[in-house]
């Protein structure tokens, strides 16, 4: 058996010649350099193209989608009108909502409540006060209760959800079992129970009851978003670099998980308004009958005198429905604009 090197017909490499898989060092470096130059030129071209078209951030893209959504714009218009009426109620209301007028009380009886007239476009309430002025001022109380209940529920829900999503383990188990118990009860029934526990019902008892009812919703939503953020690349990279857990939670996880929670807050405003109006309708709200509030107007005036003058129930009920519809449409539009999974 002959040596492969000296076997006939097998060529031996010449001295100084390149063997397969071996290239001069200078040629390899030149090839890598040319490849790097081509990649750099390609990246520069893409950067110039992006600069020419104008980069679009996530917020700008969401705003653009929201503006092209007619349903969301309709809801935004309702919310804008509602907020403007609530802010400028003293300028829009023709009369003092708590003042009784002789023109209305002189013909006022149990079976006769004056209707629309020249100075009173919507007539009188059962106590001889201008109904239109009370309806306008009622928007302020409705906005006040809805906004504060939502903000308090959002703050508490964010705290519980952030703790559960950031630490997990027994902290997550305790907080989520507590939210499961609260979610197992109907929202209105839970709110009624919380108000009944107070020694004296007031506007703030309604606000706190509605806020506590909405805490589990925010906590569950934020906890799910935080758990998804725990395994993301930027969080793993920060953890590998030795960043403290508190900084990871506050700077990397929480800001990226709050988008869905903020959108949910818009939707919760509508349910907060409905729940607060329901408590006032049932007589569990603010006992001050001089305070103009839509739920109280619907329960005290509308139902009691429905057969005499049904408009006393129609107008507050219509206002509550329209405002809740506006916040719902706006919230759904924001969800579709921000979350790609929910887009139709």
Secondary structure, DSSP 8 states (H G I E B T S, - for coil): ---TTT-TT-----TT---TT---HHHHHHHHHHHHHHHHHHHHHHHHHHHHH----HHHHHHHHHHT-HHHHHHHHHHHHHHHHHHTHHHH-SS-TT-B-HHHHTT-BTTB-----SS-TT-B-TTSBBHHHHHHHHHHHHHHHHHHHHHHHHHHHHHHHHHHHHH-HHHHHHHHHHHHHHHHS-HHHHHHHHHHHSSS--HHHHHHHHHHHHHHHHHHHHHHHHHHHHTSHHHHHHHHTT--HHHIIIIIIHHHHHHHHHHHHHHHHHHHHHHHHHHHHTT-S---TTS--HHHIIIIIITTTTTT-THHHHHHHHHHHHHHHHHHHHHHHHHHHH-GGG--
